Amino acid sequence: MDFTRLYYQVLLPAQNLLERERRHSLLLVGLLTLFTASLLALGLAVMLAGVFPIGLLLLGLAAGTWLSVYPALQYNYRRHFKQKLIQPILAEVAPTLIYQSLGTLNELELWASGLLERTSEVEGSDLVRGRIEGVECKFAYVEAFAVEEKRDKNSSLKRRSRLFRGLLFVADFPKPFSGQVLIIPDHLEPTLGPLAHSLQSLDRSKGELVKLEDPDFEELFAVYTAPGPEQQIKARYLLSTSFMRRLAQFRRQLGRPLLVSLNYGKLYLAIPMPANPLDPPLLRKAVEVGKVREYVEALELMLGLVEELRLNVRIWSPN
């Protein structure tokens, strides 16, 4: 890819429009901040004066205003940013793929991965799908939540807790197979957050630890599959020496936790991330060279997985 041509001929002409929208959004956010801060100060003053109900009402109004208006202020800028910047980058890097800025993966696909057992709601964006070197694949930024609802005679209360947020990649595995192999970090890093607890709570009675002959791989990952010697053999068959070496290399290059599952002919790869790498920052110019390179690198990271893990090489024949 010719980055210089992409930057100067395709992306830079959109700079003036995006910069006007960014500054307009910043102005509105500043006014919103001033308004909500005034409500907070007034609410605290009223509470200190002893009028607690009105003070609490003002505090609630300030919080509600911020939570409802701030995302709306970001929406237009984010939508135009992805239309003018991310779409052209993807068209340059992988012109045959389809990009949907508001699309994401669904609950069924997260459940099928086996990485999360109790996902109730999924949000996300930046769905990319299509064929890469003959391999059907898709990926998106995903936020998965568990929803618990408590009911009594007069009311119901919903409590939502985040289980995962990050990039999820789904692709056809080179060999069709039945069953599931789960590959998770050998030591649940603190950076996994709530996901570490979710992984620890997976029902290990349904799976057995697979012992492998690659100490470098086992230093990074623990592998589980269904009980029984046949499943152990199948897991070792699927996790070839070269595949384990490439996955361990990718994990070290990535420098962050990596979760993988093989499930009925599909590969699911999850990279926990605290924020969407394709979302624009309001405090920086959209078309800065350094930031544009970050967007290109984020897309190339996911697009390169097919070749990195050699998913396009069918070295086995179907059963």
Disulfide bonds with the S-S distance in Angstrom:
none
